[in-house]
Amino acid sequence: MDELFETIREAAGRDVWSRGVELVRQDAVTGDRSSEDEIVLRVFERSRGVATIITLFPNDQDWNRDCGCKVDPCHHVAAAIIALRRAQEQGSPLPHSQVASGQLQYAFRREQGALAFERYIVSGTQRELLNVPLSSLSTGRFSHIAVSPSKVDMAIEIALGNERRGRLKPATMMKVLPLLADVPLTLDDRPCSVVKEALGISVQIRDEGLGIHVIGKRDARIRETFSNGAVLSEAGLHPQAELQLEAEDRDILLHGKSYSLREIERFASEKLPHWQQRYRIEKQGQNLPEFVRAEPELELHWERKGDGLIVAANIIYGQPPIARIVEGVFRPVGQKVPVRDHDAEKRLKDQLWRQWGIELYHSRYFPTDEAIPMARQLAAWSGPSRGDGLEQFRIYGSMEPDLQWQNGRIDMHWLVSDAQEPKKASGGAVLRAWEQGQKLVPLLDGGFAPLPLDWLARYGEKVRELLSAQEGREELPRAAHPQALELFESLDREAPADLKAFARLKSFAWTDTDAKLPSDFTAQLRPYQKQGVAWLQHMQALGLGALLADDMGLGKTVQSIAVLPTGSLIIAPTSVLPNWRKELQRFRPHLKVALYHGSQRRWDTQADVVLTSYGLLRQDQDRLIARTWNMVVLDEAQMIKNPESKVAQAAQQIPAAFRLALSGTPVENRLDDLWSLFAFINPGLLGGRKDFRERWSRPIEDGQEAVAHRLRQLLKPFILRRLKTEVAPDLPPRIEKQLHAELWPEERQLYDAILAATRQDVLDRLSAGGSVFEALEALLRLRQACCHPGLIPGQSATQSSKLTLLLESLETALAEGHKALVFSQWTSLLDRLEPLLVAAGVRYLRLDGSTTDRQAIVDGFQAEDGPPVLIMSLKAGGVGLNLTRADHVFILDPWWNPAAADQAADRAHRIGQERTVMIHPLVALDSIEERIMELQNQKRALAAAALGEGAALPTITREDILYLLSEA
């Protein structure tokens, strides 16, 4: 029991445990029963009006409850275990409440062939008859025994209505009896169970020759019947099954009836299903078939007769049919018999006449001139049918292309999609009909099909292009494989094995786990960046060039660095070469990087990565193209848009296993510029410049959107373009806006006094050779004075200018429907904030190092109706939490380390956030905090040192410390 006590206390939140203690103080817990395996207690919370049943399982360290509270364990569980432990410490096996110990017990007694009902209140040895409404007991005027009713007790009270005791009416008995299955019950003072299964008539069905004999009997399990709707079996009391019989059923069940073999089918499909819902069926033979449910359907039958068409219809059940109605006769097929639905059959009959003028169970002949339009109408029929008479008259529905991939080549046929048997048209016939503007295509073995104009409008040119591309070749060129795969996929055809390598490329189906990052790679990539890395690695594996065209600021550089092999060449504008070098040293420190630039440049043959500019590509072209590179990167690749330029022509000549172009501004001008980029990425994909202009440029310039669409589809596998709006779940908008607090006069006086003493103290420490850390420690009191005078030893205050500003800002944010996080590195400052929030009527939660159930706090805040404010200490709440319900973050005491502030802001500014996140550092005007904010970006090491997160770094100088303490 001690282990279960500790388990519940550790799992319960502080607030939950406190509410449990309060219930115990209110004497709300009483014990019902106890065994080795379980202990059952009731917790009566008057505000609920009903007791919560708590079941403890000491051996399993588990519990159960019926309160429906959202948290688990809830305060009812906490109250139960606390009260139980106190009772056992006092020598009692179970707690006994003086205000809620009473329990309801229920009793029946036999009375003149019926059952009379009573309820009693029992507590210990006391027992009292209940003859008033259960709700009246809460006043204490109708009973000297305090009672705590359960949910079941209240449900029984409602079911009883005004019949609280005595002989219940049958209708009331039917409602109450099933509920009594869950409570203690006696019959004539002996324990009795209630079984919810109703008992009444049993229908016996036995074989009689090839037919069956049916007769009704009282259910053999019934030992006694009571006139007000209950029966007794060995298992206990049951509700009595409905006994109202129709005249025909009464005669059959009382006197019995025999059914012949032909009559069995009707009995099994019409009479038996109705009886199965009301009576117990006892089958004692094999002649009765299995009863099943199935929907009736029309089945059409058509066949050619001379030059005309004969159409007939009947009704079937099931697919495949388990019964047919032929000429009005119901004929089951096999041992399964469906339930006949006469209403549905009539609706089908009416539908058949209205739609086609055909009478059910009678055939109709259509001469030739009527057969063609009738065949056209019947072609739309999607239900079951028999016969092939439509083939010569029918115009079929849509056709689908059937692609065959043989030895790297494309072969194409066209199949009719809605034909019962395979029907096809030759590819040549389809293309000829399309070129000639025809609407129908003749099929090889009879009938017609409409030309698939929509499909041909989208893919017809592509088919011709693919066939043209492989004309005179043994295989389709590799650069056209993505286009071929796209065609297969668009037709829902199984992709050939040697095209499947392009499948993920076509759909960009990578996850962040697909990226295989180098062992020396130190950057933390966002999920979409890892997806980009996976895509680049896939392009490398396929031997295809790529254009990474992500929007500016989404990390094209770092994605490229992640896939750089040794033996790579990076060409970039001169202005960004230093950044490339810095990023390479930062994220791939094990790579040897050589900057080939400037008048003193030297060629380093041992370098893993060579950085150079476009100017030197043009100037030193011979040296750069003399080597075959494992990878070549063109940053700001729009520099080679002009195919006539020498730099573009030089780039195209660089031999490389993998070519990557980076550009945040995809091509938007002349199509020749696009050709120039792809002449570098995948030479030959767009053909020569002259062919490109004839095939693509001129039609597109003439406004042919279909050609433009085809070009986009052709290039799509080689371009990855993500806009910031597309990756918003990963990169939500984030805006930082400082809030400035003007210190009150008494705060200013305190601050200035501390500043004067601190400045001199720091100067003395530095003059005496003191460390930077010692100087920084002396600055902490200044930061505290900026936040609240009460943080300074010897000072006291209930308010501060900064907390007042915070409350005003929170009021505005909450009024606009926002949620907010409030951070401070000092829990003592949070202690001073809490009473102010209470006084302002602001609902809030708190999370700090003393919080035992962090997830409960998070869940409570994340809940739609949860408190709108969460106050947190930096240490407890700075990392590892997802708080995307918040879109305002207030930082009470700007700290030295910008990374720490970012971690705090990232609790809300993370994937899953849908709204702009506002970050509000609260900065005291004319204080050290303003200087801290100015130095954050320049002196990140200073920020880390101020929090004591590492050893002092040489970049923190005495000049920096003096700057913080200098006068504005």
Secondary structure, 3 states (H helix, E strand, C coil): CHHHHHHHHHHCCHHHHHHHHHHHHCCCEEEEEECCCCEEEEEEECCCCEEEEEEEEHHHCEEEECCCCCCCCCHHHHHHHHHHHHHHHCCCCCCCCCCCCEEEEEEEEEECCEEEEEEEEEECCEEEEECCCHHHHHHCCCCCCCECCCHHHHHHHHHHCCCCCEECCHHHHHHHHHHHHHCCEEECCEECCECCCCECEEEEEEEECCEEEEEEEECCCCCEEECCCEEEECCEEEEECCCCCCHHHHHHHHHCEEECHHHHHHHHHHHHHHHHCCCEEEEECCCCCEEECCCEEEEEEEEEECCEEEEEEEEEECCCCCEEEECCEEEECCCEEECCCHHHHHHHHHHHHHHHCCCCCCCEEECHHHHHHHHHHHCCCCCCEECCCCCCCCECCCEEEEEEEECCEEEEEEEECCCCCCCEECHHHHHHHHHCCCCEEECCCCCEEECCHHHHHHHHHHHHHHHHHHCCCCCCCHHHHHHHHHHHHHCCCCCCHHHHHHHHHHHCCCCHHHCCCCCCCCCCCCHHHHHHHHHHHHHHHHCCCEEECCCCCCCHHHHHHHCCCCCEEEEECHHHHHHHHHHHHHHCCCCCEEECCCCCCCCCCCCCEEEEEHHHHHHCHHHHHCCCECEEEECCHHHHCCCCCHHHHHHHCCCECCEEEECCCCCCCCHHHHHHHHHHHCCCCCCCHHHHHHHHHHHHHCCCHHHHHHHHHHHHHHEECCCCCCCCCCCCCEEECCEEECCCHHHHHHHHHHHHHHHHHHHHHHHCCCCHHHHHHHHHHHHHHHHCHHHCCCCCCCCCHHHHHHHHHHHHHHHCCCCEEEEECCHHHHHHHHHHHHHCCCCEEEECCCCCCHHHHHHHHHCCCCCCEEEEEHHHHCCCCCCCCCCEEEECCCCCCHHHHHHHHCCCCCCCCCCCEEEEEEEECCCHHHHHHHHHCCCHHHHHHHCCCCCCCCCCCHHHHHHHHCCC
